[in-house]
């Protein structure tokens, strides 16, 4: 019995060859393959021609399937998605079981192409769920493969082209009303997990549970109901702007402010896919679904100093494998996601990807003040400045727009495509009502500053609450805290002042709450040095390369003056104003 395989496509050059190869490997000879293409802009049609497929004009999936079925000469029709792959002996097993049970329409069960516990578990659950639902009402989707007779297809008038979603389920139900339906037991269809990776398991489960519930109730489901997009027919199908957002994973500053931006974009109907490494990945995973882990660059610290040679050696050892792994993962997901804009918060690989795929890049970080502003610093920092400038230039090249978070504003070299924006501060911080109690908050980027700890111990009449050493313990007047947002907020709210490195995010949170800052930046970390220099220049606190008893005493004597300077001169704005600028910048490139 001849079977006609119908495959609707749009820009499927990455997946279609695997499906066509699997069809050629089948132990079933009487087969024709019809590709219904929706005007692809890549090599999809060329690939179909090379595999001797029959090619017809397509459209939305239902339209493409109908046009393919009209061209078919087989007695049986098998509708497949382009990102599926037939397992060995699939056709023979499927048709034998189909005939054995005297069926009129059937679907098969699915197995993920990309292995892994979550993938396999979710697909087995999908199989179980579909079989259980089908006991009550025939149910299925095109991704499962749909096998039926051409005569039955014609009898029901094919797929309902007025439906923009759920046309496959509707089709199965209508044919099942005049014949027998079954979820086949033996054949398995390998399918891509790309939609699962793009949207996340939780989001996808909610969408399809919602659509299934409506369909079981006899209601029609639309694209808007489940926020589903099919890539072709731009201008006719509504789809949200798509942002590929990638951020540096070292420290939590990039992650904290990025969470504010990502949440805002999602709330404003942007589709966002996020790449992050290390602590940023761990932090964002607790807040969003669509977060993908990559490997990032790490700085080596010893005795509160950056070790440039060790940092270089450490990172260069991993760069070849990281480059291949990261770019392969990001490229694959970006090709499927088709972002309109790439946003990089000082993340190197997204910058590369934007140029490879020719997608506009927005640079959104606090680092570019180093390269894009005019300012003077002491000659003793010149070597650190040159190194930092080289790193910034290496990480981000030729961004279409550059937005620089800052609380100080030296003149910019270019004001056409570069501008300052105020720092984003967590709403939890903004809502606090600060007071001044007797303790001092100490916040360290790394846990290598042992000299600071020894000095603080000697000031036994002052309580210091210390973050950055990753432990909860008390040593006399020192109270060490492991990082917990809620406790840190409370400690910062009531601290008299803060002692910190030069980390941008913590400094801006301290200034938001009018807390004077004694900044001891990590040695050779020029970004922190520049932040600290401007704390001193603006009268918000002091900058020193190291801390001594005299420095601590002098700072505490002048805390009230610094506090008054911050109250009088440091201006804060609502996050909404900053986020609107970011949104407008992204929109200008879409």
HUVENKA-V823003 format. One record per residue. N is the residue number from 1. NEAR is the number of other ideal C-beta (glycine too) atoms within 8 Angstrom. D_LAST is the distance of its C-alpha to the last C-alpha in whole Angstrom. Layout:
n->N near->NEAR d_last->D_LAST
n->N near->NEAR d_last->D_LAST
This chain:
n->1 near->8 d_last->51
n->2 near->10 d_last->48
n->3 near->15 d_last->44
n->4 near->17 d_last->41
n->5 near->12 d_last->38
n->6 near->15 d_last->35
n->7 near->16 d_last->31
n->8 near->15 d_last->28
n->9 near->16 d_last->25
n->10 near->13 d_last->22
n->11 near->10 d_last->20
n->12 near->12 d_last->23
n->13 near->11 d_last->25
n->14 near->7 d_last->25
n->15 near->10 d_last->27
n->16 near->15 d_last->29
n->17 near->9 d_last->31
n->18 near->8 d_last->33
n->19 near->15 d_last->33
n->20 near->13 d_last->35
n->21 near->8 d_last->37
n->22 near->13 d_last->38
n->23 near->12 d_last->39
n->24 near->7 d_last->41
n->25 near->7 d_last->43
n->26 near->12 d_last->44
n->27 near->5 d_last->48
n->28 near->9 d_last->48
n->29 near->3 d_last->48
n->30 near->7 d_last->48
n->31 near->13 d_last->44
n->32 near->11 d_last->41
n->33 near->13 d_last->38
n->34 near->15 d_last->35
n->35 near->16 d_last->32
n->36 near->17 d_last->30
n->37 near->16 d_last->26
n->38 near->14 d_last->23
n->39 near->8 d_last->22
n->40 near->14 d_last->21
n->41 near->4 d_last->19
n->42 near->7 d_last->21
n->43 near->7 d_last->25
n->44 near->16 d_last->26
n->45 near->10 d_last->28
n->46 near->7 d_last->29
n->47 near->12 d_last->30
n->48 near->14 d_last->32
n->49 near->9 d_last->34
n->50 near->6 d_last->35
n->51 near->10 d_last->36
n->52 near->5 d_last->38
n->53 near->11 d_last->36
n->54 near->8 d_last->36
n->55 near->9 d_last->33
n->56 near->12 d_last->32
n->57 near->8 d_last->29
n->58 near->15 d_last->27
n->59 near->10 d_last->25
n->60 near->12 d_last->24
n->61 near->11 d_last->27
n->62 near->14 d_last->29
n->63 near->13 d_last->29
n->64 near->16 d_last->29
n->65 near->15 d_last->32
n->66 near->11 d_last->34
n->67 near->13 d_last->34
n->68 near->18 d_last->35
n->69 near->14 d_last->38
n->70 near->7 d_last->39
n->71 near->9 d_last->39
n->72 near->12 d_last->41
n->73 near->6 d_last->44
n->74 near->13 d_last->45
n->75 near->8 d_last->47
n->76 near->14 d_last->45
n->77 near->15 d_last->41
n->78 near->13 d_last->39
n->79 near->13 d_last->35
n->80 near->12 d_last->33
n->81 near->9 d_last->30
n->82 near->12 d_last->28
n->83 near->10 d_last->28
n->84 near->13 d_last->31
n->85 near->10 d_last->35
n->86 near->13 d_last->38
n->87 near->11 d_last->41
n->88 near->5 d_last->44
n->89 near->8 d_last->46
n->90 near->14 d_last->44
n->91 near->14 d_last->44
n->92 near->10 d_last->48
n->93 near->11 d_last->48
n->94 near->16 d_last->46
n->95 near->13 d_last->48
n->96 near->8 d_last->51
n->97 near->13 d_last->50
n->98 near->12 d_last->49
n->99 near->9 d_last->52
n->100 near->6 d_last->54
n->101 near->8 d_last->53
n->102 near->5 d_last->53
n->103 near->12 d_last->49
n->104 near->11 d_last->47
n->105 near->15 d_last->44
n->106 near->14 d_last->43
n->107 near->14 d_last->40
n->108 near->14 d_last->40
n->109 near->13 d_last->40
n->110 near->13 d_last->37
n->111 near->11 d_last->37
n->112 near->14 d_last->34
n->113 near->9 d_last->33
n->114 near->8 d_last->32
n->115 near->5 d_last->35
n->116 near->7 d_last->35
n->117 near->5 d_last->37
n->118 near->7 d_last->34
n->119 near->12 d_last->33
n->120 near->11 d_last->37
n->121 near->8 d_last->38
n->122 near->12 d_last->35
n->123 near->12 d_last->35
n->124 near->8 d_last->39
n->125 near->8 d_last->38
n->126 near->9 d_last->36
n->127 near->11 d_last->39
n->128 near->8 d_last->42
n->129 near->8 d_last->40
n->130 near->14 d_last->39
n->131 near->9 d_last->43
n->132 near->8 d_last->44
n->133 near->11 d_last->42
n->134 near->13 d_last->43
n->135 near->5 d_last->47
n->136 near->6 d_last->46
n->137 near->7 d_last->44
n->138 near->9 d_last->42
n->139 near->12 d_last->39
n->140 near->12 d_last->36
n->141 near->7 d_last->33
n->142 near->11 d_last->32
n->143 near->8 d_last->31
n->144 near->13 d_last->35
n->145 near->13 d_last->36
n->146 near->15 d_last->38
n->147 near->16 d_last->41
n->148 near->12 d_last->43
n->149 near->10 d_last->45
n->150 near->13 d_last->44
n->151 near->7 d_last->47
n->152 near->13 d_last->45
n->153 near->12 d_last->42
n->154 near->9 d_last->43
n->155 near->7 d_last->45
n->156 near->10 d_last->42
n->157 near->5 d_last->40
n->158 near->12 d_last->38
n->159 near->13 d_last->34
n->160 near->10 d_last->33
n->161 near->10 d_last->30
n->162 near->3 d_last->30
n->163 near->11 d_last->29
n->164 near->7 d_last->25
n->165 near->11 d_last->26
n->166 near->10 d_last->30
n->167 near->14 d_last->31
n->168 near->14 d_last->33
n->169 near->11 d_last->35
n->170 near->12 d_last->36
n->171 near->14 d_last->37
n->172 near->15 d_last->39
n->173 near->11 d_last->41
n->174 near->9 d_last->42
n->175 near->15 d_last->43
n->176 near->12 d_last->45
n->177 near->6 d_last->47
n->178 near->9 d_last->49
n->179 near->11 d_last->49
n->180 near->9 d_last->49
n->181 near->12 d_last->46
n->182 near->8 d_last->46
n->183 near->13 d_last->44
n->184 near->14 d_last->45
n->185 near->5 d_last->47
n->186 near->7 d_last->47
n->187 near->11 d_last->44
n->188 near->10 d_last->41
n->189 near->16 d_last->37
n->190 near->12 d_last->35
n->191 near->14 d_last->32
n->192 near->10 d_last->28
n->193 near->10 d_last->27
n->194 near->9 d_last->24
n->195 near->8 d_last->23
n->196 near->11 d_last->25
n->197 near->10 d_last->24
n->198 near->11 d_last->20
n->199 near->10 d_last->21
n->200 near->9 d_last->24
n->201 near->9 d_last->28
n->202 near->7 d_last->28
n->203 near->10 d_last->25
n->204 near->11 d_last->26
n->205 near->9 d_last->30
n->206 near->8 d_last->29
n->207 near->12 d_last->27
n->208 near->9 d_last->29
n->209 near->8 d_last->32
n->210 near->10 d_last->31
n->211 near->13 d_last->30
n->212 near->10 d_last->34
n->213 near->8 d_last->36
n->214 near->11 d_last->34
n->215 near->12 d_last->35
n->216 near->10 d_last->39
n->217 near->6 d_last->39
n->218 near->4 d_last->39
n->219 near->6 d_last->35
n->220 near->7 d_last->33
n->221 near->10 d_last->29
n->222 near->8 d_last->26
n->223 near->12 d_last->22
n->224 near->6 d_last->22
n->225 near->10 d_last->25
n->226 near->12 d_last->24
n->227 near->8 d_last->20
n->228 near->7 d_last->20
n->229 near->8 d_last->18
n->230 near->10 d_last->19
n->231 near->6 d_last->16
n->232 near->12 d_last->17
n->233 near->9 d_last->17
n->234 near->5 d_last->14
n->235 near->4 d_last->14
n->236 near->4 d_last->17
n->237 near->11 d_last->17
n->238 near->4 d_last->15
n->239 near->6 d_last->13
n->240 near->8 d_last->11
n->241 near->11 d_last->8
n->242 near->14 d_last->9
n->243 near->15 d_last->10
n->244 near->17 d_last->12
n->245 near->16 d_last->14
n->246 near->16 d_last->17
n->247 near->15 d_last->20
n->248 near->13 d_last->24
n->249 near->12 d_last->26
n->250 near->11 d_last->29
n->251 near->10 d_last->31
n->252 near->10 d_last->29
n->253 near->10 d_last->27
n->254 near->16 d_last->24
n->255 near->15 d_last->24
n->256 near->11 d_last->25
n->257 near->13 d_last->23
n->258 near->15 d_last->20
n->259 near->12 d_last->22
n->260 near->13 d_last->21
n->261 near->14 d_last->17
n->262 near->14 d_last->17
n->263 near->10 d_last->19
n->264 near->12 d_last->17
n->265 near->13 d_last->14
n->266 near->10 d_last->16
n->267 near->6 d_last->18
n->268 near->7 d_last->15
n->269 near->6 d_last->14
n->270 near->11 d_last->12
n->271 near->9 d_last->13
n->272 near->12 d_last->14
n->273 near->15 d_last->16
n->274 near->14 d_last->18
n->275 near->17 d_last->20
n->276 near->18 d_last->23
n->277 near->11 d_last->27
n->278 near->10 d_last->30
n->279 near->10 d_last->30
n->280 near->17 d_last->27
n->281 near->13 d_last->26
n->282 near->8 d_last->30
n->283 near->12 d_last->29
n->284 near->15 d_last->25
n->285 near->8 d_last->27
n->286 near->5 d_last->29
n->287 near->8 d_last->26
n->288 near->11 d_last->24
n->289 near->8 d_last->24
n->290 near->11 d_last->21
n->291 near->11 d_last->22
n->292 near->12 d_last->23
n->293 near->8 d_last->26
n->294 near->15 d_last->26
n->295 near->8 d_last->28
n->296 near->13 d_last->28
n->297 near->7 d_last->30
n->298 near->9 d_last->32
n->299 near->8 d_last->35
n->300 near->9 d_last->38
n->301 near->12 d_last->40
n->302 near->7 d_last->44
n->303 near->8 d_last->46
n->304 near->12 d_last->43
n->305 near->10 d_last->42
n->306 near->11 d_last->39
n->307 near->9 d_last->41
n->308 near->8 d_last->39
n->309 near->6 d_last->41
n->310 near->9 d_last->41
n->311 near->12 d_last->37
n->312 near->8 d_last->37
n->313 near->8 d_last->39
n->314 near->10 d_last->38
n->315 near->10 d_last->34
n->316 near->7 d_last->35
n->317 near->6 d_last->37
n->318 near->9 d_last->35
n->319 near->8 d_last->32
n->320 near->6 d_last->33
n->321 near->7 d_last->33
n->322 near->10 d_last->30
n->323 near->9 d_last->28
n->324 near->8 d_last->29
n->325 near->10 d_last->28
n->326 near->12 d_last->25
n->327 near->12 d_last->23
n->328 near->8 d_last->25
n->329 near->10 d_last->24
n->330 near->16 d_last->20
n->331 near->11 d_last->20
n->332 near->9 d_last->21
n->333 near->13 d_last->19
n->334 near->14 d_last->16
n->335 near->9 d_last->17
n->336 near->10 d_last->18
n->337 near->11 d_last->15
n->338 near->8 d_last->12
n->339 near->11 d_last->9
n->340 near->10 d_last->6
n->341 near->15 d_last->7
n->342 near->16 d_last->10
n->343 near->14 d_last->12
n->344 near->17 d_last->16
n->345 near->13 d_last->18
n->346 near->12 d_last->21
n->347 near->14 d_last->21
n->348 near->10 d_last->22
n->349 near->13 d_last->21
n->350 near->16 d_last->17
n->351 near->15 d_last->17
n->352 near->9 d_last->19
n->353 near->16 d_last->17
n->354 near->13 d_last->14
n->355 near->10 d_last->16
n->356 near->8 d_last->18
n->357 near->9 d_last->15
n->358 near->5 d_last->13
n->359 near->12 d_last->10
n->360 near->10 d_last->8
n->361 near->16 d_last->11
n->362 near->16 d_last->11
n->363 near->12 d_last->15
n->364 near->10 d_last->16
n->365 near->13 d_last->20
n->366 near->10 d_last->23
n->367 near->10 d_last->24
n->368 near->13 d_last->23
n->369 near->12 d_last->25
n->370 near->13 d_last->28
n->371 near->9 d_last->26
n->372 near->11 d_last->24
n->373 near->11 d_last->27
n->374 near->6 d_last->31
n->375 near->6 d_last->33
n->376 near->2 d_last->37
n->377 near->9 d_last->38
n->378 near->4 d_last->42
n->379 near->4 d_last->43
n->380 near->4 d_last->44
n->381 near->10 d_last->40
n->382 near->8 d_last->39
n->383 near->6 d_last->39
n->384 near->11 d_last->37
n->385 near->11 d_last->35
n->386 near->8 d_last->34
n->387 near->11 d_last->34
n->388 near->11 d_last->31
n->389 near->10 d_last->29
n->390 near->8 d_last->30
n->391 near->8 d_last->28
n->392 near->13 d_last->25
n->393 near->9 d_last->25
n->394 near->7 d_last->25
n->395 near->10 d_last->23
n->396 near->13 d_last->20
n->397 near->7 d_last->19
n->398 near->5 d_last->17
n->399 near->12 d_last->14
n->400 near->8 d_last->11
n->401 near->12 d_last->12
n->402 near->11 d_last->15
n->403 near->14 d_last->16
n->404 near->14 d_last->20
n->405 near->14 d_last->22
n->406 near->11 d_last->26
n->407 near->9 d_last->29
n->408 near->8 d_last->30
n->409 near->5 d_last->28
n->410 near->8 d_last->30
n->411 near->6 d_last->28
n->412 near->11 d_last->25
n->413 near->7 d_last->26
n->414 near->7 d_last->22
n->415 near->5 d_last->21
n->416 near->4 d_last->18
n->417 near->7 d_last->15
n->418 near->13 d_last->18
n->419 near->9 d_last->19
n->420 near->9 d_last->21
n->421 near->10 d_last->21
n->422 near->12 d_last->23
n->423 near->12 d_last->24
n->424 near->11 d_last->23
n->425 near->11 d_last->27
n->426 near->9 d_last->27
n->427 near->8 d_last->28
n->428 near->8 d_last->32
n->429 near->12 d_last->33
n->430 near->10 d_last->32
n->431 near->5 d_last->34
n->432 near->10 d_last->37
n->433 near->4 d_last->40
n->434 near->9 d_last->41
n->435 near->6 d_last->45
n->436 near->7 d_last->47
n->437 near->7 d_last->49
n->438 near->5 d_last->51
n->439 near->12 d_last->49
n->440 near->12 d_last->47
n->441 near->14 d_last->44
n->442 near->14 d_last->43
n->443 near->13 d_last->40
n->444 near->13 d_last->39
n->445 near->10 d_last->37
n->446 near->10 d_last->39
n->447 near->7 d_last->43
n->448 near->9 d_last->44
n->449 near->11 d_last->46
n->450 near->7 d_last->49
n->451 near->10 d_last->51
n->452 near->13 d_last->49
n->453 near->10 d_last->50
n->454 near->8 d_last->54
n->455 near->12 d_last->53
n->456 near->13 d_last->52
n->457 near->11 d_last->55
n->458 near->7 d_last->58
n->459 near->11 d_last->56
n->460 near->7 d_last->58
n->461 near->4 d_last->58
n->462 near->10 d_last->54
n->463 near->8 d_last->52
n->464 near->14 d_last->49
n->465 near->12 d_last->46
n->466 near->14 d_last->45
n->467 near->12 d_last->41
n->468 near->11 d_last->40
n->469 near->8 d_last->43
n->470 near->6 d_last->42
n->471 near->6 d_last->46
n->472 near->5 d_last->47
n->473 near->5 d_last->51
n->474 near->6 d_last->53
n->475 near->7 d_last->55
n->476 near->6 d_last->57
n->477 near->11 d_last->55
n->478 near->11 d_last->52
n->479 near->8 d_last->50
n->480 near->11 d_last->47
n->481 near->12 d_last->44
n->482 near->7 d_last->42
n->483 near->9 d_last->38
n->484 near->7 d_last->38
n->485 near->7 d_last->35
n->486 near->6 d_last->38
n->487 near->8 d_last->41
n->488 near->11 d_last->39
n->489 near->11 d_last->37
n->490 near->8 d_last->41
n->491 near->13 d_last->42
n->492 near->15 d_last->40
n->493 near->11 d_last->40
n->494 near->10 d_last->44
n->495 near->14 d_last->44
n->496 near->9 d_last->46
n->497 near->16 d_last->44
n->498 near->15 d_last->42
n->499 near->13 d_last->43
n->500 near->15 d_last->40
n->501 near->15 d_last->38
n->502 near->17 d_last->35
n->503 near->13 d_last->33
n->504 near->12 d_last->30
n->505 near->13 d_last->29
n->506 near->12 d_last->33
n->507 near->15 d_last->33
n->508 near->12 d_last->31
n->509 near->12 d_last->32
n->510 near->12 d_last->36
n->511 near->13 d_last->35
n->512 near->10 d_last->33
n->513 near->11 d_last->37
n->514 near->9 d_last->38
n->515 near->15 d_last->40
n->516 near->13 d_last->41
n->517 near->16 d_last->40
n->518 near->15 d_last->43
n->519 near->17 d_last->40
n->520 near->15 d_last->42
n->521 near->13 d_last->39
n->522 near->13 d_last->39
n->523 near->8 d_last->41
n->524 near->9 d_last->39
n->525 near->13 d_last->36
n->526 near->12 d_last->34
n->527 near->12 d_last->31
n->528 near->14 d_last->34
n->529 near->14 d_last->36
n->530 near->13 d_last->34
n->531 near->14 d_last->33
n->532 near->13 d_last->37
n->533 near->10 d_last->38
n->534 near->10 d_last->36
n->535 near->14 d_last->37
n->536 near->12 d_last->40
n->537 near->7 d_last->39
n->538 near->10 d_last->38
n->539 near->8 d_last->41
n->540 near->12 d_last->40
n->541 near->12 d_last->42
n->542 near->13 d_last->43
n->543 near->11 d_last->42
n->544 near->9 d_last->44
n->545 near->5 d_last->44
n->546 near->7 d_last->47
n->547 near->11 d_last->49
n->548 near->7 d_last->52
n->549 near->8 d_last->55
n->550 near->6 d_last->55
n->551 near->12 d_last->51
n->552 near->12 d_last->51
n->553 near->8 d_last->54
n->554 near->9 d_last->52
n->555 near->13 d_last->49
n->556 near->8 d_last->51
n->557 near->6 d_last->53
n->558 near->10 d_last->50
n->559 near->11 d_last->47
n->560 near->6 d_last->48
n->561 near->8 d_last->47
n->562 near->15 d_last->44
n->563 near->13 d_last->43
n->564 near->8 d_last->44
n->565 near->12 d_last->42
n->566 near->13 d_last->39
n->567 near->8 d_last->40
n->568 near->5 d_last->40
n->569 near->8 d_last->37
n->570 near->11 d_last->34
n->571 near->5 d_last->32
n->572 near->7 d_last->30
n->573 near->7 d_last->27
n->574 near->5 d_last->25
n->575 near->12 d_last->23
n->576 near->6 d_last->21
n->577 near->9 d_last->20
n->578 near->13 d_last->19
n->579 near->12 d_last->17
n->580 near->8 d_last->15
n->581 near->11 d_last->15
n->582 near->13 d_last->13
n->583 near->11 d_last->11
n->584 near->8 d_last->10
n->585 near->11 d_last->9
n->586 near->15 d_last->7
n->587 near->8 d_last->5
n->588 near->7 d_last->6
n->589 near->11 d_last->4
n->590 near->7 d_last->0
